[in-house]
Amino acid sequence: MGFAMLSFFAVFLLIASGGLLLFYREAMMQRISDVINPNPKPKSLLGSIQSTGLSIGGVVQHFENVLPKSQAEISVVKQRLIRAGYRKESELKAFYGSKVLVPLLLCVMSLVSGLGSLSPLFVYGACLVVGFLGPDFWLGRQIKKRQGKIRRGLPDVLDLLVICIEAGLSLDQATARTAEELANAQPQLCDELRVVVLEQRAGKPRADAWRHLSERTDVDCVRNVVSMLVQSEQFGTSIGKTLRTHSDTLRTQRVQQVEEQAAKTTIKLIFPLVFFIFPSLFLVTLGPAVIIMAESFKNLFNN
């Protein structure tokens, strides 16, 4: 069994070495041309780090062709990547490439650390499963983190939208100005607002651009704001007053959520109290009494 595993990893390393040589063919040709035609150029440390990162990313992207995938699956993964803030095509390839490289790296680490010798079938199977599903869990965590930041930053964005609209700007101009002013404070939501502005400048209707915003973010409060803006445009109501009321509602909901979490702490503290704090208190308070009683009964029985 051990000889078979060593043979497998030896073949894998040979294939990986050949793949790396193919991937770095352009870099090798550039080095040969530099030797033939020397043209010294100053290269900074930042440039070398960026080139190294790009080369590693290119290697990871080439492994994405190993996995069979349908067009429906690719569209779902693209939508999840967009919700996490990754819109480039290279990031999709890197995601699929990581689903191939991570299991192999975990198997190599298990072999080097000696864990694979304990139960080879279980350990390597777990490495393959965890490595294959790990990028999906990481992407889901990134989506939840970004959605939380968008949800927390929405009231501030709505307040600035109200100020811009009441100052005389249109909704499109107010959206562009808000995305510019709050780019450092709320980068996630302002990035989505920039996409809305670009879609409107490209000729897409305002309602469709805002609906795409709710689909990209998949946040309930953003969806409510979009539906409210679309209805205000259809019925001709005041957008400024509507946004101000909705912003106040969001802040009230945030306060209620904090109060709800604070009220749940008493119930959540029951389990630490029962399993950790109460045994320690019993040991400190009743321990000396139990020792004295044991010694008293021992002396009584001896007499």
C-alpha positions as CSV (number, residue, x, y, z in Angstrom):
1,M,0.0,0.0,0.0
2,G,2.8,2.4,0.9
3,F,4.7,1.6,-2.3
4,A,1.5,2.3,-4.3
5,M,1.0,5.6,-2.7
6,L,4.6,6.6,-3.3
7,S,4.3,5.6,-6.9
8,F,1.1,7.7,-7.2
9,F,2.7,10.8,-5.8
10,A,5.9,10.3,-7.9
11,V,3.8,10.2,-11.1
12,F,1.8,13.2,-9.9
13,L,5.0,15.2,-9.2
14,L,6.3,14.3,-12.7
15,I,3.0,15.4,-14.3
16,A,2.9,18.6,-12.3
17,S,6.5,19.4,-13.2
18,G,5.7,19.0,-16.9
19,G,2.6,21.2,-16.5
20,L,4.6,23.9,-14.8
21,L,7.2,23.8,-17.6
22,L,4.3,24.2,-20.1
23,F,2.8,27.0,-18.1
24,Y,6.1,28.9,-17.7
25,R,6.9,28.6,-21.4
26,E,6.4,32.3,-22.1
27,A,8.5,33.2,-19.1
28,M,11.3,30.9,-20.3
29,M,11.2,32.4,-23.7
30,Q,11.4,35.9,-22.2
31,R,14.4,34.9,-20.2
32,I,16.1,33.5,-23.3
33,S,15.4,36.6,-25.2
34,D,16.8,38.7,-22.4
35,V,20.0,36.7,-22.4
36,I,20.3,37.0,-26.2
37,N,19.4,40.7,-26.3
38,P,20.4,42.1,-22.9
39,N,18.3,45.1,-22.0
40,P,18.6,45.7,-18.3
41,K,15.5,47.2,-16.7
42,P,15.1,48.1,-13.0
43,K,12.7,45.9,-11.3
44,S,11.2,46.9,-8.0
45,L,10.3,44.5,-5.2
46,L,6.6,45.3,-5.6
47,G,6.7,44.4,-9.3
48,S,8.4,41.1,-8.6
49,I,5.8,40.3,-6.0
50,Q,3.0,41.1,-8.4
51,S,4.5,39.1,-11.2
52,T,4.9,36.1,-8.8
53,G,1.3,36.4,-7.7
54,L,0.1,36.6,-11.3
55,S,2.2,33.5,-12.3
56,I,0.8,31.5,-9.4
57,G,-2.7,32.6,-10.3
58,G,-2.1,31.5,-13.9
59,V,-1.0,28.1,-12.7
60,V,-4.1,27.7,-10.6
61,Q,-6.3,28.8,-13.4
62,H,-5.0,26.1,-15.8
63,F,-6.2,23.4,-13.5
64,E,-9.8,24.4,-13.9
65,N,-10.1,22.4,-17.1
66,V,-9.7,19.2,-15.2
67,L,-13.2,19.4,-13.6
68,P,-16.2,18.6,-15.8
69,K,-18.9,21.3,-15.4
70,S,-22.1,22.3,-17.1
71,Q,-23.2,25.7,-18.2
72,A,-25.9,25.8,-15.5
73,E,-23.3,25.1,-12.8
74,I,-21.0,27.8,-14.2
75,S,-23.8,30.4,-14.1
76,V,-24.6,29.5,-10.5
77,V,-20.9,29.8,-9.5
78,K,-20.6,33.1,-11.4
79,Q,-23.6,34.5,-9.5
80,R,-22.1,33.4,-6.2
81,L,-18.7,35.0,-7.1
82,I,-20.5,38.2,-8.0
83,R,-22.3,38.2,-4.7
84,A,-18.9,37.8,-3.0
85,G,-17.5,40.8,-5.0
86,Y,-15.5,38.8,-7.7
87,R,-16.5,39.6,-11.2
88,K,-13.5,38.8,-13.4
89,E,-13.4,35.7,-15.6
90,S,-9.9,34.8,-14.2
91,E,-11.4,34.5,-10.7
92,L,-13.9,31.9,-11.9
93,K,-11.0,29.9,-13.3
94,A,-9.0,30.3,-10.1
95,F,-12.0,29.0,-8.1
96,Y,-12.3,25.8,-10.2
97,G,-8.5,25.4,-10.2
98,S,-8.5,25.6,-6.3
99,K,-11.0,22.8,-6.2
100,V,-8.4,20.6,-7.9
101,L,-5.2,21.9,-6.2
102,V,-6.4,22.1,-2.6
103,P,-7.3,18.3,-2.4
104,L,-3.9,17.4,-3.9
105,L,-2.1,19.8,-1.4
106,L,-3.9,18.3,1.5
107,C,-3.0,14.8,0.4
108,V,0.7,15.8,0.0
109,M,0.6,17.3,3.5
110,S,-0.9,14.2,4.9
111,L,1.8,12.1,3.3
112,V,4.6,14.4,4.5
113,S,3.2,14.6,8.1
114,G,2.7,10.9,8.4
115,L,-1.1,11.0,9.0
116,G,-1.7,9.0,5.9
117,S,0.0,6.0,7.4
118,L,-2.6,5.7,10.2
119,S,-5.6,5.0,7.9
120,P,-4.8,5.7,4.3
121,L,-8.3,5.2,2.9
122,F,-10.0,7.4,5.5
123,V,-7.3,10.2,5.6
124,Y,-6.9,10.6,1.9
125,G,-10.6,10.3,1.3
126,A,-11.2,13.0,3.9
127,C,-8.5,15.2,2.3
128,L,-10.1,14.9,-1.1
129,V,-13.6,15.7,0.2
130,V,-12.5,18.6,2.4
131,G,-10.3,20.0,-0.3
132,F,-13.0,19.8,-2.9
133,L,-15.7,21.4,-0.7
134,G,-13.4,23.9,1.1
135,P,-13.6,26.6,-1.7
136,D,-17.4,26.4,-1.6
137,F,-17.5,26.9,2.1
138,W,-15.0,29.8,1.9
139,L,-17.0,31.4,-0.9
140,G,-20.2,31.1,1.2
141,R,-18.4,32.8,4.1
142,Q,-17.2,35.6,1.9
143,I,-20.8,36.1,0.6
144,K,-22.2,36.3,4.1
145,K,-19.5,38.7,5.2
146,R,-20.1,41.0,2.3
147,Q,-23.8,40.9,2.7
148,G,-23.4,41.9,6.3
149,K,-21.3,44.9,5.4
150,I,-23.9,46.0,2.8
151,R,-26.7,45.6,5.3
152,R,-24.9,47.7,7.9
153,G,-23.9,50.4,5.4
154,L,-27.3,50.8,3.7
155,P,-28.7,53.5,6.2
156,D,-25.7,55.8,5.7
157,V,-26.0,55.4,1.9
158,L,-29.7,56.2,2.0
159,D,-29.1,59.3,4.2
160,L,-26.6,60.7,1.7
161,L,-29.0,59.9,-1.2
162,V,-31.7,61.9,0.6
163,I,-29.3,64.8,1.1
164,C,-28.3,64.8,-2.6
165,I,-31.9,64.5,-3.8
166,E,-33.2,67.3,-1.5
167,A,-30.2,69.4,-2.7
168,G,-31.7,69.3,-6.3
169,L,-29.9,66.3,-7.9
170,S,-31.8,63.6,-9.8
171,L,-31.7,60.1,-8.6
172,D,-29.1,59.0,-11.1
173,Q,-26.8,62.0,-10.2
174,A,-27.4,61.3,-6.5
175,T,-26.5,57.7,-6.9
176,A,-23.2,58.6,-8.7
177,R,-22.3,61.2,-6.1
178,T,-23.1,58.9,-3.2
179,A,-20.9,56.1,-4.7
180,E,-18.1,58.6,-5.1
181,E,-18.3,60.2,-1.6
182,L,-18.8,57.0,0.4
183,A,-16.2,54.9,-1.5
184,N,-13.9,54.7,1.5
185,A,-16.5,54.3,4.2
186,Q,-18.8,51.7,2.5
187,P,-16.7,50.2,-0.4
188,Q,-18.9,47.2,-1.0
189,L,-22.2,49.0,-1.4
190,C,-20.6,51.9,-3.3
191,D,-19.1,49.4,-5.7
192,E,-22.6,48.0,-6.5
193,L,-23.9,51.6,-6.9
194,R,-21.2,52.2,-9.5
195,V,-22.4,49.2,-11.4
196,V,-25.9,50.6,-11.3
197,V,-24.6,54.0,-12.7
198,L,-22.6,52.3,-15.5
199,E,-25.6,50.2,-16.5
200,Q,-27.8,53.3,-16.7
201,R,-25.2,55.1,-18.8
202,A,-25.1,52.1,-21.1
203,G,-28.7,52.6,-21.9
204,K,-30.4,50.2,-19.5
205,P,-33.7,51.3,-17.9
206,R,-33.4,52.6,-14.3
207,A,-35.8,50.0,-12.9
208,D,-33.9,47.1,-14.5
209,A,-30.5,48.5,-13.3
210,W,-31.8,48.7,-9.7
211,R,-33.4,45.2,-9.9
212,H,-30.0,43.8,-11.0
213,L,-28.6,45.4,-7.9
214,S,-31.0,43.4,-5.7
215,E,-30.2,40.2,-7.6
216,R,-26.4,40.7,-7.3
217,T,-26.4,41.5,-3.6
218,D,-29.3,39.1,-2.5
219,V,-29.9,41.2,0.7
220,D,-33.4,41.6,1.9
221,C,-33.2,45.3,2.9
222,V,-31.6,46.2,-0.5
223,R,-34.4,44.3,-2.2
224,N,-37.0,46.3,-0.2
225,V,-35.3,49.6,-1.2
226,V,-35.2,48.6,-4.9
227,S,-38.9,47.7,-4.9
228,M,-39.7,51.0,-3.1
229,L,-37.7,53.0,-5.6
230,V,-39.4,51.3,-8.5
231,Q,-42.9,51.9,-7.1
232,S,-42.0,55.5,-6.4
233,E,-41.0,56.0,-10.0
234,Q,-44.2,54.3,-11.2
235,F,-46.6,56.2,-9.0
236,G,-44.8,59.6,-9.0
237,T,-44.3,59.8,-5.2
238,S,-41.5,61.8,-3.5
239,I,-38.3,59.7,-3.5
240,G,-36.6,61.8,-0.8
241,K,-39.3,61.4,1.8
242,T,-39.6,57.7,1.0
243,L,-35.9,57.1,1.4
244,R,-35.8,59.1,4.6
245,T,-38.6,57.0,6.1
246,H,-37.0,53.8,5.0
247,S,-33.6,54.8,6.4
248,D,-35.3,55.5,9.8
249,T,-37.0,52.1,9.6
250,L,-33.7,50.4,9.0
251,R,-32.0,52.0,11.9
252,T,-35.0,51.1,14.1
253,Q,-34.7,47.5,12.9
254,R,-31.0,47.5,13.7
255,V,-31.7,48.7,17.3
256,Q,-34.3,46.0,17.7
257,Q,-32.0,43.3,16.4
258,V,-29.3,44.4,19.0
259,E,-31.9,44.3,21.8
260,E,-33.0,40.9,20.6
261,Q,-29.5,39.5,20.7
262,A,-29.0,41.1,24.2
263,A,-32.1,39.3,25.4
264,K,-30.9,36.0,24.1
265,T,-27.7,36.1,26.1
266,T,-29.5,35.0,29.3
267,I,-30.6,31.8,27.6
268,K,-27.2,31.2,25.9
269,L,-25.4,31.5,29.3
270,I,-27.3,28.6,30.7
271,F,-25.1,25.9,29.1
272,P,-21.8,27.5,30.2
273,L,-23.2,27.9,33.7
274,V,-24.4,24.4,34.0
275,F,-21.4,22.6,32.4
276,F,-18.5,24.8,33.4
277,I,-19.2,27.4,36.2
278,F,-21.5,25.4,38.5
279,P,-19.2,22.3,38.7
280,S,-16.3,24.7,39.7
281,L,-18.5,26.3,42.4
282,F,-19.6,23.0,43.7
283,L,-16.0,21.8,43.9
284,V,-14.8,24.9,45.7
285,T,-17.8,25.1,48.2
286,L,-18.6,21.4,48.8
287,G,-15.1,20.0,48.3
288,P,-13.8,20.8,51.8
289,A,-17.0,19.6,53.4
290,V,-16.9,16.3,51.5
291,I,-13.2,15.8,52.6
292,I,-14.1,16.5,56.3
293,M,-17.1,14.2,56.1
294,A,-15.0,11.4,54.6
295,E,-12.3,11.7,57.2
296,S,-15.0,11.7,60.0
297,F,-16.7,8.6,58.6
298,K,-13.3,7.0,58.3
299,N,-12.4,7.7,61.9
300,L,-15.9,6.5,63.0
301,F,-15.6,3.2,61.2
302,N,-12.0,2.7,62.5
303,N,-13.1,3.1,66.1
